[in-house]
Amino acid sequence: MTMTNLIPQKIKAVLFDMDGVLYDSMKHHAETWIEAFKKFDIDFPRKEAYLNEGSTGDFTIRKAIKQICNREATPEEIEGIYEEKTRLMHLRPKADKIPGMQTLMNKIREAGKKIVVVTGSKQPILLERLQKDFGVHPDDVVSGYDVTHGKPHPEPYLMGLKKADIPVEETIVIENAPLGVESAIDAGIFTIAINTGPLEKQVLFDAGASEVFDTAEEIDEFLEKISVVSDKKSV
């Protein structure tokens, strides 16, 4: 059993992904990816949006064009597709918060744990909501603007560890995407997942998640068992 499969004895920091963990935003991402690629006459499969979730926009565009068109993406395509996706995201309805995540974050803070959000997103429409919705200061966010290599590369979560200033063996990650799980595991962090999308749970287990849950309440119960949060009711 590797270190990333072992539940840390003492957890002092929790690193959260954003899309699909804090916000029910993946359906918007999927639709806007499909529409943005379509503008460039590329048929982007919906499932790929979920399989690529957590990576940077550049990564998704390069990978899709390589797979679908069997060639490298041009700089014009990379810039144009992502600009169109960002434009379309601003036209989509406001993404709802994942039920129970505000309460869970509050309990983690009350227990004295550090929280950092680690996302591949560059979408201001969501990044700017984190402080108001979840009390996460911009200094405690790693976004697609901050990294050279997006998920599944370990860089985002290694940067998250640095921001948290907590040792890897005292940290846990909450993800919902296969590439995000791979990123956290490669950074050496114990990782659990919440399955808020259409993928089979086994996809997240195969990526390396030690536990896969359906709701924030189930994660809360798990964190109580391993003494990350108290079962004392929030005041």
C-alpha positions in Angstrom: 0.0 0.0 0.0 1.5 3.4 -1.0 1.5 6.5 1.1 -1.3 8.0 -0.9 -3.6 5.1 0.1 -3.0 5.5 3.8 -5.3 7.8 5.7 -3.1 10.5 7.3 -2.9 10.1 11.1 -3.3 13.9 11.6 -4.8 16.1 8.9 -4.1 19.9 9.1 -5.1 21.0 5.6 -7.8 20.2 3.0 -7.2 21.0 -0.6 -10.5 21.3 -2.7 -11.0 21.2 -6.4 -13.5 23.8 -7.6 -15.6 22.7 -10.6 -17.8 19.8 -9.7 -16.7 19.9 -6.1 -17.7 23.4 -5.0 -19.8 24.4 -8.0 -22.2 22.4 -10.1 -20.5 24.0 -13.1 -19.4 21.0 -15.2 -22.6 20.9 -17.3 -21.8 24.5 -18.3 -18.2 23.7 -19.1 -19.3 20.7 -21.2 -21.8 22.7 -23.3 -19.5 25.6 -23.9 -16.6 23.3 -24.9 -18.9 21.6 -27.5 -20.1 25.0 -28.8 -16.6 26.6 -28.9 -15.1 23.6 -30.8 -18.1 23.6 -33.2 -17.3 27.2 -34.2 -14.0 25.7 -35.5 -15.8 22.8 -37.2 -14.6 20.3 -34.6 -17.1 17.8 -33.1 -16.0 17.6 -29.4 -17.6 14.7 -27.5 -19.4 15.6 -24.3 -17.8 12.9 -22.3 -14.3 14.3 -23.1 -15.3 17.4 -21.1 -15.6 15.3 -18.0 -12.6 13.1 -18.7 -10.4 16.3 -19.3 -11.9 18.2 -16.3 -9.3 19.9 -14.2 -6.8 20.3 -16.9 -6.0 23.7 -18.4 -7.8 25.0 -21.5 -4.7 24.6 -23.6 -4.3 21.0 -22.6 -7.9 20.2 -23.5 -7.7 21.9 -26.9 -4.4 20.3 -27.8 -5.5 16.9 -26.7 -8.9 17.1 -28.5 -7.5 18.3 -31.8 -4.8 15.6 -31.7 -7.4 12.9 -31.0 -10.1 14.1 -33.4 -8.2 15.7 -36.2 -4.9 13.7 -35.9 -2.8 16.8 -36.0 -1.4 19.5 -33.7 -3.5 22.5 -32.7 -2.5 25.8 -34.2 -1.9 28.8 -31.9 -5.0 30.5 -33.5 -7.2 27.5 -32.6 -5.9 27.4 -29.0 -6.5 31.1 -28.5 -9.8 31.3 -30.5 -11.5 28.2 -29.0 -10.7 29.3 -25.5 -11.8 32.8 -26.0 -15.1 31.5 -27.4 -15.5 29.2 -24.5 -14.9 32.0 -22.0 -17.4 34.2 -23.9 -20.0 31.4 -23.8 -19.4 30.7 -20.1 -20.4 34.3 -19.3 -23.7 33.8 -21.1 -24.6 30.6 -19.2 -26.8 30.6 -16.1 -25.0 31.1 -12.7 -23.6 27.8 -11.5 -25.2 26.5 -8.3 -23.1 25.6 -5.3 -22.8 21.9 -4.6 -25.2 21.2 -1.8 -23.5 20.9 1.6 -20.1 22.2 0.6 -20.4 25.5 2.4 -21.4 23.7 5.7 -18.5 21.3 5.2 -16.0 24.1 4.6 -17.2 25.9 7.7 -16.8 22.8 9.9 -13.2 22.3 8.5 -12.3 25.9 9.4 -13.9 25.5 12.9 -11.7 22.5 13.4 -8.7 24.7 12.8 -7.7 23.2 9.4 -6.2 25.1 6.5 -8.3 25.2 3.2 -6.8 25.8 -0.3 -8.7 25.6 -3.6 -6.7 24.0 -6.5 -8.4 24.4 -9.9 -7.3 24.4 -13.5 -9.9 27.0 -14.3 -9.2 30.5 -15.6 -12.9 31.4 -15.6 -13.3 34.7 -13.6 -17.0 34.1 -13.4 -16.3 31.3 -10.9 -13.0 32.3 -9.4 -14.3 35.7 -8.3 -17.2 34.0 -6.4 -15.0 31.8 -4.2 -14.5 34.4 -1.4 -18.1 35.4 -1.2 -19.6 31.9 -1.5 -17.0 29.9 0.5 -14.8 32.4 2.3 -11.7 31.4 0.3 -9.3 34.3 0.0 -7.6 34.7 -3.5 -4.3 34.1 -1.8 -5.5 30.6 -1.0 -6.4 29.7 -4.6 -4.2 27.9 -7.2 -5.8 28.5 -10.6 -4.9 27.9 -14.3 -3.3 31.3 -14.3 -0.7 30.1 -11.7 0.7 26.9 -13.2 2.8 26.0 -16.2 1.5 22.4 -16.2 -2.2 21.7 -15.4 -3.7 18.6 -14.0 -2.9 15.6 -14.4 0.6 17.0 -13.8 1.3 17.2 -10.0 2.3 20.9 -10.2 -1.1 22.3 -9.2 -1.3 20.3 -6.0 2.4 20.8 -5.2 1.6 24.5 -5.4 -1.4 24.0 -3.2 0.7 22.3 -0.6 3.1 25.2 -0.7 0.3 27.7 -0.2 -1.1 25.6 2.7 2.4 25.4 4.2 1.4 22.0 5.6 3.4 18.7 5.1 2.0 16.3 2.5 1.5 13.6 5.1 -0.9 16.0 7.0 -3.0 16.9 3.9 -6.1 15.5 2.1 -7.5 16.3 -1.3 -11.2 16.4 -2.3 -11.6 16.0 -6.1 -14.2 14.9 -8.6 -12.3 14.5 -11.8 -10.0 11.7 -12.9 -7.2 14.0 -14.0 -7.5 15.9 -10.8 -7.2 12.7 -8.8 -4.1 11.7 -10.8 -2.6 15.1 -10.1 -3.1 14.9 -6.4 -1.9 11.3 -6.2 1.3 12.2 -8.2 1.9 15.0 -5.7 1.8 12.3 -3.0 -1.5 13.4 -1.3 -4.2 11.2 0.1 -7.2 11.8 -2.1 -10.9 11.2 -1.9 -13.6 12.1 -4.5 -17.1 13.2 -4.9 -18.8 11.9 -8.0 -21.0 14.8 -9.2 -20.7 14.0 -13.0 -21.8 11.3 -15.4 -18.7 9.1 -15.1 -18.7 5.7 -13.4 -17.3 5.8 -9.8 -14.8 3.2 -10.9 -13.1 5.8 -13.2 -12.3 7.8 -10.1 -11.1 4.7 -8.2 -8.9 3.7 -11.2 -7.4 7.2 -11.2 -6.3 6.6 -7.6 -9.0 7.9 -5.3 -9.1 6.0 -2.0 -12.8 6.7 -1.4 -15.6 7.9 -3.7 -18.7 9.6 -2.3 -22.0 10.9 -3.8 -22.6 13.9 -1.5 -20.9 16.4 0.7 -22.8 14.9 3.7 -21.1 11.5 3.0 -17.7 13.3 2.9 -18.6 15.1 6.2 -19.3 11.7 7.9 -16.0 10.3 6.6 -14.0 13.4 7.8 -15.7 13.0 11.2 -14.5 9.4 11.4 -10.9 10.4 10.7 -11.1 13.4 13.0 -10.8 16.2 10.4 -14.1 17.7 11.6 -16.1 17.4 14.8 -19.6 16.0 15.0 -20.4 19.1 17.1 -23.1 21.1 15.3 -22.0 24.4 13.8 -23.2 27.5 15.6 
